[in-house]
Amino acid sequence: MSEPLFKFNSYKAFKKALGHSNFSKEDNFFDIGGDSIAAINVMVLIEKEFNKTFPVSELLLKPTVKK
């Protein structure tokens, strides 16, 4: 999987889970309205897109689209 594709899909997942797109790729997910339930939703959306399991802790360690 290419990095730009992953970032694009991460952005789409953030947007869907948060219900808005008022953030940049450098913004911390939790600073822009994300919470634990939204984090789980992000990971589920990404897992569905890539057919691969990712632990929610990945979002805690890398909470931006950029990372």
C-alpha positions in Angstrom: 0.0 0.0 0.0 1.4 3.4 -0.9 1.8 6.0 1.8 -0.3 8.7 -0.1 -3.2 6.2 -0.5 -3.0 5.3 3.2 -3.0 9.0 4.2 -6.0 9.7 1.8 -7.9 6.9 3.4 -7.0 7.9 6.9 -8.3 11.4 6.1 -11.5 10.0 4.8 -11.9 7.8 7.9 -11.1 10.8 10.2 -13.7 12.9 8.3 -16.4 10.2 8.6 -15.8 9.4 12.2 -15.6 13.1 13.3 -18.5 14.2 11.1 -16.5 17.2 9.8 -13.5 18.0 7.6 -12.3 21.1 9.4 -8.7 19.8 10.1 -5.4 19.4 8.4 -3.1 16.4 8.1 -1.0 17.7 11.0 -3.9 18.1 13.5 -4.1 15.6 16.4 -7.3 13.5 16.1 -8.1 14.0 19.7 -7.7 17.8 19.5 -10.2 18.1 16.7 -13.0 16.3 18.4 -12.0 12.7 18.4 -12.7 10.5 21.4 -12.3 6.8 22.1 -15.5 5.8 20.3 -14.5 7.8 17.2 -11.0 6.3 17.3 -12.5 2.8 17.2 -14.7 3.9 14.3 -11.6 5.2 12.4 -9.8 2.0 12.8 -12.8 -0.1 11.7 -13.1 2.1 8.6 -9.4 1.7 7.8 -9.6 -2.0 8.4 -12.5 -2.4 6.0 -10.7 -0.3 3.3 -7.5 -2.4 3.5 -8.8 -5.7 4.7 -6.2 -5.7 7.5 -6.5 -5.4 11.2 -4.9 -2.4 13.0 -5.0 -2.0 16.8 -6.6 1.2 18.1 -3.3 1.9 19.9 -1.9 2.8 16.4 -4.1 5.9 16.4 -2.9 6.8 19.9 0.7 6.5 18.8 0.1 8.2 15.4 -2.9 10.5 15.9 -2.6 12.6 12.7 -3.2 11.8 9.1 0.4 12.8 8.4 1.8 10.1 10.6 
